[in-house]
C-alpha cells in the first residue's frame, strides 16, 4: 500500500498501520490507548515546517502576511482532506462505523499522521522531498489554493470595519462532544445586532468560520432586505441624535 501510494518501501510498517487508526477505533494495550493522534500531532508540525520552507523559497516576492495566509490554506483540513482522498487514504482508514466522515476531518488527520510516520521512518529530508516533489506537485495546485478564500471571519470583520458596521459572533457549546457524532459548537453572526448567518463546528473557531461563510452563501433576498431596512433605521436614528 505504501509503495503504491507514496512510491517507497517502508522500514517500519507498524508506524504506518498506527497512522491509519482513528481515535474512534482506539485499542488499549497494557493500559495505553493506541491510535494515530500522536503521529497526527507530529505530522502537523512536519507539514507546516516543510511548507514554510517551500513557500519561502518559491515565493521570494511574498511578505510575511501573504506567506502565512498561503501556508494556512495549504495545511487547512479542507486542503489536506482533498489530498488524502486523491492519494486513496480514505479507503484505508480504520474507524468506528458510527463516525460521520462528513462531519469529521479524519482523512486530513490520517494524512498528517502518515507524514509523521514517514518522518520517523525515513527522516526529515525524505519527507521534505516527498511532500514537495511528489504530493504537492501532483495533487496540489498552489495557484488554485492561493485563490481560494478560507478565512471568512477575518474578511467579514474587515468589511465591517471598512463600512462602519458592528460584527458580532455569539458562539456556544451544545454540550455534545465529537465522539457523539455531533458538532460541539454553534455560532451565530450578527451585523449591527441583526442575525444574518449561523454555523456549526467541532471547535469555536470552526463554528465561527462556518457562520461567517454562511453570510456569503445563505443570505437570500428577504434577509438582505431586512438587513438594509435595519441599517437605514439605524442611520436615520443616528442623524436625529446628532
C-alpha positions in Angstrom: 0.0 0.0 0.0 2.7 2.5 1.0 4.7 1.6 -2.2 1.7 2.2 -4.4 0.6 5.4 -2.6 4.0 7.1 -2.0 6.5 5.1 -4.1 8.8 3.7 -1.5 9.1 0.6 0.8 8.8 1.4 4.5 11.3 0.2 7.1 8.9 0.0 10.0 5.4 -0.9 8.7 3.9 -0.7 12.2 4.2 3.0 12.1 2.0 3.2 9.0 -0.5 0.9 10.4 -0.8 3.1 13.5 -1.2 6.2 11.3 -4.4 4.7 10.0 -6.1 4.0 13.3 -8.6 6.8 14.0 -9.3 7.6 17.7 -12.8 6.2 17.3 -11.2 2.7 16.7 -8.6 3.0 19.5 -7.3 -0.1 21.1 -5.8 -0.5 24.6 -2.5 -2.3 25.0 -1.1 -2.6 28.5 -3.2 0.2 29.7 -2.1 2.6 26.9 -4.6 3.8 24.3 -3.3 3.3 20.8 -4.5 5.5 17.9 -3.0 7.9 15.3 -3.3 11.1 17.4 0.3 11.4 18.5 1.5 10.8 14.9 -1.0 13.4 13.7 0.5 15.9 16.2 4.0 15.2 14.8 2.9 15.2 11.2 1.2 18.5 11.6 4.4 20.1 12.7 6.4 18.4 9.9 4.0 19.5 7.2 4.0 23.1 8.5 7.8 23.2 8.6 8.2 21.7 5.1 5.5 24.0 3.7 7.0 27.1 5.3 10.5 26.3 3.8 9.0 25.6 0.4 6.9 28.8 0.2 9.8 30.9 1.5 11.9 29.7 -1.5 9.2 29.5 -4.1 7.7 33.0 -3.5 10.5 35.5 -2.7 8.2 38.4 -3.5 5.6 37.5 -0.8 5.7 39.3 2.5 5.2 37.5 5.8 1.4 38.0 5.9 0.8 36.5 2.4 3.2 33.6 3.1 1.3 32.9 6.3 -2.0 33.1 4.6 -1.0 30.7 1.8 0.6 28.2 4.2 -2.7 28.3 6.2 -4.6 27.4 3.1 -2.3 24.5 2.2 -2.3 22.9 5.6 -6.0 23.5 6.2 -8.2 20.5 6.9 -10.1 21.1 3.7 -6.9 21.0 1.6 -5.4 18.0 3.4 -8.7 16.1 3.2 -8.7 16.6 -0.5 -5.1 15.4 -0.8 -5.8 12.4 1.3 -8.7 11.3 -0.9 -6.6 11.7 -4.0 -4.0 9.5 -2.5 -6.6 6.9 -1.6 -6.0 7.2 2.2 -9.8 7.5 2.7 -10.1 3.8 1.7 -7.6 2.7 4.3 -8.5 4.4 7.5 -9.7 2.3 10.4 -12.5 4.0 12.3 -15.7 3.2 14.1 -18.6 2.8 11.7 -20.7 5.3 13.7 -18.2 8.2 12.8 -19.8 10.6 10.3 -17.0 11.4 7.9 -18.9 14.3 6.5 -18.6 16.0 9.9 -15.0 14.9 10.6 -11.6 15.7 9.3 -10.4 12.1 9.6 -8.9 12.0 6.1 -6.7 15.0 6.7 -5.9 13.8 10.2 -4.7 10.5 8.8 -2.6 12.3 6.2 -0.9 14.2 8.9 -0.3 11.0 10.9 1.1 9.4 7.8 3.6 12.2 7.3 4.5 11.8 11.0 5.1 8.1 10.3 7.2 8.8 7.2 9.3 11.4 9.2 10.1 8.8 11.9 10.7 6.0 9.4 12.6 7.9 6.7 13.8 11.2 8.1 13.0 14.9 7.5 14.9 15.3 4.2 12.9 12.4 2.8 9.5 13.6 3.8 10.5 17.1 2.6 11.3 15.8 -0.9 8.2 13.6 -0.9 5.8 16.4 0.0 7.2 18.9 -2.4 8.3 16.9 -5.4 5.5 14.2 -5.4 2.5 15.1 -3.3 2.3 18.9 -3.8 3.5 18.7 -7.4 0.9 16.0 -8.2 -2.1 16.7 -6.1 -2.0 20.4 -5.2 -2.2 23.5 -7.4 -0.6 26.4 -5.5 -2.2 28.9 -7.8 -5.7 27.5 -7.2 -5.1 27.2 -3.4 -3.9 30.8 -3.3 -7.1 32.0 -4.9 -9.4 30.1 -2.5 -11.0 32.1 0.3 -10.8 30.3 3.6 -10.7 33.0 6.3 -14.3 34.2 6.0 -14.4 35.6 9.6 -11.5 37.9 9.0 -12.9 39.1 5.7 -16.3 39.8 7.3 -14.7 41.7 10.2 -12.6 43.8 7.7 -15.8 44.5 5.8 -17.5 45.7 8.9 -14.6 47.9 9.9 -14.4 49.5 6.5 -18.1 50.1 6.2 -18.7 51.1 9.9 -20.8 48.1 10.9 -20.5 46.1 14.1 -19.8 42.4 13.5 -20.5 40.1 16.5 -20.2 36.3 16.9 -22.2 34.5 19.6 -20.7 31.1 19.9 -21.9 28.4 22.4 -21.1 24.8 23.1 -24.0 22.5 22.6 -22.7 20.1 25.2 -22.0 17.3 22.7 -18.5 16.0 22.0 -17.1 14.7 18.8 -17.5 11.1 20.0 -21.2 11.6 19.9 -21.0 12.2 16.2 -22.3 15.8 16.5 -20.9 19.3 16.2 -19.9 20.7 19.6 -20.2 24.4 18.9 -22.9 26.6 17.3 -22.1 30.2 16.2 -24.4 33.0 15.1 -23.1 36.1 13.4 -24.8 39.4 13.7 -24.3 42.6 11.8 -25.4 45.6 13.8 -27.4 43.2 16.1 -29.2 41.6 13.1 -28.7 37.9 12.8 -27.5 37.1 9.3 -25.9 33.7 9.5 -25.0 30.7 11.6 -22.6 27.8 11.5 -21.6 24.7 13.4 -18.2 23.0 14.1 -16.2 20.9 16.3 -14.4 23.9 17.7 -15.3 27.5 18.4 -13.0 28.7 15.6 -14.6 26.2 13.1 -18.1 27.2 14.0 -17.4 30.9 13.6 -15.8 30.4 10.2 -18.8 28.4 9.1 -21.1 31.2 10.4 -19.1 33.8 8.5 -19.1 31.8 5.3 -22.9 31.4 5.6 -23.3 35.1 5.3 -21.9 35.0 1.8 -23.8 31.8 0.7 -27.1 31.8 2.6 -28.3 35.4 2.6 -31.4 35.4 0.5 -33.3 38.5 -0.8 -35.5 38.6 2.3 -32.5 38.6 4.7 -30.8 41.3 2.6 -33.9 43.4 2.6 -34.3 43.1 6.4 -30.6 44.0 6.9 -30.8 47.0 4.6 -34.0 48.2 6.3 -32.4 47.8 9.7 -29.3 49.7 8.7 -31.4 52.5 7.2 -33.3 52.8 10.5 -30.1 52.9 12.5 -28.6 55.6 10.2 -31.8 57.7 10.5 -31.7 57.3 14.2 -28.1 58.5 14.4 -28.9 61.5 12.3 -31.6 62.6 14.7 -29.3 62.2 17.7 -26.6 64.2 16.0 
